[in-house]
Amino acid sequence: MKRALSYGATFVTGFAACALILSLAQNRLGVQGVLPPGRRALSQALAQAPTGGAARALSGLPSVADAAARVSPAVVNIEVEGHEQVKGEGFFGQFSRQDRRFEGSGSGVLLSADGYVLTNSHVISPLVGQQDSKCQVTLANGRRFSVTVIGTDAASDLAVVKLLGAKNLTPAILGDSDSVRVGDWAIAVGNPLGFNSSVTLGIVSALNRHYPRQDSSALDRVIQTDASINPGNSGGALADAEGRVIGINTAIATTTGASTGIGFAIPINTARKIAAQLIENGKVLRPYLGVIYTPLAEVDRTALPSNITLPPDSKGMLVHAGSGSAAVVPGSPAQKAGIVEWDVLRTADGKPLDNDDTLRTIIASHAVGEPLKLTLWRNGTEQALTISLEEMPAWFTQPNR
């Protein structure tokens, strides 16, 4: 009997000790009350637990859902199809013309309530010059429109189409690409691989990139992003954390055809100027000077003709194109103003020409017919010129020079 009473006392004492330890632990951890035993009580406790806010507070990262919701309705899906004539090999090795069907898709950004859409030139290029080609644009809400091509510009890879019969649409909010910084959030919205209205998130990886293309031309000063861009994203929006469009997605660097985290977008400040000209003129009127030049700091002075005297500070652009090429284009504004090979262009509109992008950028900021003020060095003396810029001929292969 004494042994049974001893076991009972031990049990009671142990139970009390456990209760005390549990109570102390609850007070230490700040637990409000004790979870009742049983699965029903557990399920009720889980159902009443707060969600979402704690995880967001711990991560410290803002959601971009509002930004995506703001820009997505203004991003459209573009489908192109038709036939084109291609070269094929016929009998006895002779070439023949063969008819080939093509299909393609891309994205675009609504610019206006009446249906002007900005996209990439390569998205709609099959429409140009093909009589039986057709294109349909689908909005994010499923509405479909036929289109007419307003204008294309292969040099910038931009184009504008108009949705027929469109009205009261919600256009995109355009941002300021000049204020974008490396590390800013970047939201890519488009229709990659047929998955409409897809949103991907990354950052602005770099600015002012020079991106060479397969057609031997290049895109200058594009935005680099690691937001996933795949075939079908072309022409879609690159937006900031507020849902404002800061670029038009145009290309990726890849060895597989799929996204590798290196994508490029045309800055919206550039794209909006191109779009305005396409809407007004159906083409882009680019001013040009008509010279080929090399930064003076990169010139091997020992290889120059002995009668050429260059500035001692190595600042400026030397008008020179190398063997077999004309440094000054015949009939160009530069030739009409008297610029000759071996001149050194020192300033443009008062700005020192310290690299080969500076003059190109200054010229591009002018309209056709506007004056460009230059100072140049010629054999020890400087002189000032005012040149009226003319429209760049289609055959001129050195853009903005």
Secondary structure, 3 states (H helix, E strand, C coil): CHHHHHHHHHHHHHHHHHHHHHHHHHHHHCCCCCCCCCHHHHHHHHHCCCCCHHHHHHHCCCCCHHHHHHHHHHEEEEEEEEEEEEEEECHHHCEEEEEEEEEEEEEEEECCCCCEEEECHHHHHHHCCCCCCEEEEECCCCCEEEEEEEEEECCCCEEEEEECCCCCCCCCCECCHHHCCCCCEEEEEECHHHCCCEEEEEEEEEEEEEEECCCCCEEEEEEEECCCCCCCCCCCEEECCCCCEEEEEEEECCCCCCCCCCEEEEEHHHHHHHHHHHHHHCCCCCEECCECEEEHHHCCHHHCCCCCCCCCCCCCEEECCCCCCCCECCCCHHHHCCCCCCCEEEEECCEECCCHHHHHHHHHCCCCCCEEEEEEEECCEEEEEEEECEECCCCCCCCCC
